[in-house]
Amino acid sequence: MSLNTKLDEFCRKLPKVELHAHLNGSISEATLSKLIERKLKDFPDGVELAVAQRTINKGQRRTLDECFAMFRIIHPLTDTAETIYMVTCDVIRDFAEDNVKYLELRSTPRHVPATGMTKETYVRAILKAIEDCKESMDIIVKFMLAIDMRNTLEGADETVELANKLKDCSNGVVVGVDFSGDPKAGDARSFIPVFQKAQSYGLKLALHLAEVPERNEETLEVLKLIPGRVGHGTFLLPEDGGNQELVDVMVQNKIPLELCLTSNIKGQTVAAYDNHHFKKWYDIGHPISVCTDDKGVFSTTLSEEYSILAQTFELSQEKLWDISYKSIDLIFADEKTKAYLRGVWEKERENVFKLS
Ligand SMILES: CNc1ncnc2c1ncn2[C@@H]1O[C@H](COP(=O)(O)O)[C@@H](O)[C@H]1O
């Protein structure tokens, strides 16, 4: 995608909402290098890590399987509560510097017996980072605990219980539960009881659904829970291999879509930007939000995603503004936060358009 300086500058200045960001996929190259250096200091013979450093190259397309292999490289680098705290602060700072005013981070709590990190200390480290960043950064951050599709039902239940426990002491920071992981690895239907339990606790659901083809029955059954938002939804439309029933449930219940263009292109579930399902959902006025997914792994920023959107679908700056402003309606935080954010957007409007 060619650079368009004026448009890029507009997209950078545009106040933005990021609703689909996996913590470990969002770690920048600079932060990853820091982590690798730390590891190599502790384990000077860390040949495997030195290889990993060269493997994390930017820019090229990868298959979805290769994307998931990236997480297997990153996870051993973030295996203590201390590194989780550090990367959370760095990721929040990156988003704040990109003029993201509201961020919902999500991450899969991990138990690493070798370092003593538990699922709870993992999440507490993230919550502490969010709290500590409040003072110095102009961004509101919320958090979702993620269930990996490869989890057992018991493991998923543990995550929901932890989310519920920490929701009550997080001052409104824990807002929900995400369902993600290698989409070829599991069946969302088996997790329906834990999704229902999360809903009964007042936790919102952000579920990866129809990220890969031929999942129509599974997707329909889970959509009937009316999740708060759907991640990707790449194969919902009849022309993409989905069907009208899926579209009807989405439309009738106004279930918002979190759309991650570069992620889908690089993971090769969408052939080209101009084929992206964004266009069809946008044209029917369905609630959508533009997201990065894994800004580190896919080497992107939210500003770049807006710029790509404008260039691909010939959207005016006014329309980009509208997409960003309407994303406020889709956040999982309370009405007071939405009202506050609308005020931020209105205050920034003149300044952002003055540039163009
Ligand atoms: C490319 N599209 C995607 N589809 C599904 N799940 C994804 C994903 N990208 C990331 N994740 C999920 O997020 C984890 C990394 O962040 P955390 O360790 O949780 O912070 C991955 O292991 C995967 O479970």
The ligand as an ORCA input file, in Angstrom:
! r2SCAN-3c Opt
* xyz 0 1
  C      -4.387    -13.955     13.783
  N      -5.679    -14.115     14.341
  C      -5.921    -14.656     15.572
  N      -6.944    -15.527     15.673
  C      -7.202    -16.155     16.847
  N      -6.481    -15.958     17.956
  C      -5.456    -15.089     17.902
  C      -5.138    -14.386     16.715
  N      -4.099    -13.591     16.984
  C      -3.765    -13.810     18.285
  N      -4.573    -14.725     18.833
  C      -4.552    -15.279     20.203
  O      -3.806    -14.407     21.031
  C      -2.680    -15.098     21.596
  C      -1.510    -14.149     21.758
  O      -1.815    -13.173     22.712
  P      -1.936    -13.482     24.283
  O      -0.887    -14.497     24.638
  O      -3.306    -13.983     24.530
  O      -1.674    -12.149     24.909
  C      -2.430    -16.249     20.631
  O      -1.720    -17.297     21.252
  C      -3.835    -16.617     20.213
  O      -4.442    -17.444     21.197
*
